[in-house]
């Protein structure tokens, strides 16, 4: 019987690489399924998911609100910020209110980081979309393609390295969200296409969870692999970053994680960033 191809999309960053290590390096048996990996930035994955071309893909929870007709959320594979998360940084310290009149570099308008900052400021703000791995340099230079940039909204490993560029933290949106809700900030998830059918969905979901567990059980080897995606991170920093986003939440959203997703989507709709109120659907 021929193997069923499962095309997987995830970000080229250490936490996603850590989660997919076992599948990418054939460390676990995949039975009737063959996994083909595509590593691209999260905003590109968000946009591609509208056409449903990938069977399994990382998505921002903000983007999921527009994709619930095509994809189910996997109960495993979450990136949750428990009192930490995307940050706004600038060359000079300023009050949060000052951001409303600035131009910010953002990693994409479908990212949860963008949604959270919209909710925090209570309004849209002037922004320029910049590849996530160029935002720190853009803030240091103060411009992008001829446009003035006053501050940057950073995700991934930039959360650990911004101080090396002498940048100042203006706000940590994970802390802001916790103060507002008492919940962790659900940033990203893995989503599986609904039209695969129940049997394949359950099988692929189980293999994803097995891959995450394998990485946790073989942390040194998985971290060695993840280091290849840690721009500017030494091993200790990569280990810290992976620990921030590959943890118990990643094995299963759990009740509190599901509550956090529901609240994020509700508030996103309440502030009119998300056009329709979406009730999240999880595998199983």
N, C-alpha and C positions, 0 to 999 in steps of 0.2 A: 504494500500500500504506500503510495507516495506521501512524503512529509508535507504537512501544511505550513506554508510560509507565514511567519509572523514578523512583519516589519516593525521595528522598535525605534522610536525617536526619543532621545534624551539630550540634556545639555552637556557640553564638554567641560564639566566642573567636577571637583573631587567627590562631592556627596553622591551625585548621580552615578559617576563611574564606580564608586564603591558598591552601590546597590546592584549594579548590573555586572559586576566583576565575574561572578560565577557563570552567568549566561554568555558573556562575551568571550570568556576563556575556556568554555566547555568543561566546567568543573562539575556540572550536574547533568544527569540524564534528562533529555527533553522529549523522549518518546516519539510521538507522531508529529512533533513540531520542529521546525527549523527557524531559528531566530536570526534576523539580519538587522544589524544596528546602524543607525544614522545619528551622528552627533552634530547637532546644530543648536544655536542659541534659542532660548525659551520663547522669545517673541516670534521667531520664525516658525517654531513648532506650533505656537498658538494660531498663527495665521494659516498654516498648512492644515490644521485640524478641521477647518471649515469645509474642506473638500473631502475629509475622511479618508485620506490616502493611506495612513498608517493604522495598522490594526491595534497597536499599543503605543501610546505616546505620553510623554510628560506634558502637562499643561499647567498654566497658572489657574488658580481657583477663580480668578476674575474671568479668564477666557472661558472656563467651563460653563459659566452662566449663559454663554451664547452657543454652547455646543451640546446641551443636555438632550437634544433630540437625536444626536448621533452616538454619543459616548456615555458609558457608565463610569463612575469613579471606582477605582480599585480601593479596597479597604486597606491595602498595604502600599508602601511607596510614598507616603506623605512627607513633605518638608514643612515642618511646623516650627515657628519661632516662639519659644516659651519665654516671654519677657525680653526677646531680642528679635531683630529682623532687619529689613531694609532701612537704610540710613540716608539722611540728607547731609552732605558735607559741603564746605565752602572754604575759601582761603582765609576768610575773616569770620569770627563769631558774630552772630546776630540773633535777634529774637525770632521765634517761629513766625510771628505775624509778618515779618519783613519778607518772607518767602512769597507772599501774595503779589508783590510787585517786581519779583525777580524773574529771570529766565533760567529754567532748570534743564539740565540734560537728564533725560529719562531713558530707561532701557526698553521701553515699549508701552503703548497705551492699553494693551491687554494684560499686562503684568499685574499681579496682586499688589506689588509695590506702588504702582501708579494709582490703583484704586484706593489703597490705604491713605496715600497722601492727599488725594482728592477729598476723602472723607475727613481727614484731619484738618485740612484748611477750610473745608466747607464750601469750596468753590473750585472751578477750573483755574488753572494757572498757566502762565506762558511757559512753553516747553519745546524742546527740540529732541527728537528721538535719535539716540546715539547707541551704537553697539555697546553692550554692557561692559565689555573688557576695555573700552576706550574712554569710559566716563571719567575715571580719575585723571588721566592725562588731559582730558578736555577741560576739567575744572582748573587744573594747574595752569593751562595755557590761557584760559578765559575766553576761548572761542572755538567754534566748530563750523567748518565750511563758511567762514566769514560772518557767522552769527555770534553775538556776544553771549557768553554763558556765565552766570553768576554763581551757580551751585549745581550739585549733581545728586541724583537719586541712585544709590549704589546697592547692588545685590551681589550674591556669591562671595568670593574670597576678598573682595574689596572692603567688606565689613571688618576684616582683620588687618588690612594693609594700608588703609587711608592715611594713618598718622605718619607713615614713612614719607609721604609726600607733603608733610607739614600742613595737612588740611584739618579743619576744625569740624567736630560733630555738631550739627544743629539740632537734629532730632533722630532718635531711634524709634521707628514706627512700631516695632514689636513691644517696646515699653509703653508707648502711647496707647496701643490697642488693649494691653492688659489693664492699664489704668481705667480705660473706658468700659471694659467688659468683664474683666477677671478671667479672660480666656487666652489660650495661646493663639498666635496669629497663623492661620493656615495659608501658606504661600503657594505651594504647588502640590500636585498629585500626579499619579499615573491614571490614565483613562483608557478604557478598552472599548472597541467599537461594538455597538449593540448587535449589528447584523451578523456577527460571528456565530451566534446561537449559544444557548445555555451551556452545552457540553464544552465547547471550545473556550468560552469565557471562563468557566470554572477551572479548566485545565491550565490555561495560560496564567490565570490569577495565582493558582497554586505554585506554578513554576517561578513566578516573580517573587512570591513570598519566600520560596526555598532559596532563591538567589540572594535575597537580603539576609536571610538567616545564615547562609554560608559565609557571606562577608563578615558578619558579626562574629561567627565562630572561628574564622581564619583571618583575624583582623590585620596581622602584619602583612600577609600576602595581598590582601585586598587593598591595604593602604599603599603598598608598593605600586600597585596598578593605578590607584587614584592619584598618586603623586605626579603621574604623567600629565595630569589635567589641572594641576595647581599652579597657575601662573603667579610666580613670585613667592610661593609658599615653601618654606622648608618643611622637613618631616614633622616637626613638633606642631607647627601651625596647621599643616594639613590634617594632622590627627585631631587637633582642636576643632577645626572646621567640620570635619566629618562627624565628630561627636555632637556638634550643635544640631546637625540635620539628619543624622542616621541614628535613631534611638528607638525607644519603645513606641513612640508615635508612628515610626516608619513601619513597624511590623503590623500595626493595626491602629487606625484612627481612634478607636475606642469611643465610648459614649461622649466624653468631653470633646474629643476632636471633631466628632460629627456635629456636636452642638456649635462648635466654633465655625465650621463651614456654613451651617445654616444661618448663623448670626451674621457672618460676613456677607452672604448673599442678600440677606434681609436688609442690612444697613446700606449695602451698595444700591439696592433698589430704592430704598427710602430717600437716598440722596440723589436719585435720578441718574446715577452713572450706569447702572444696570437697568435696561428698559423694562424687563419683565421679572416678576418675582419667581424665582426658581427654587424648587425643593430638591435638594441633592439626592441622587440615587446611587447607591453603592452596590458593588457586586456582593451577592449573598445577603 
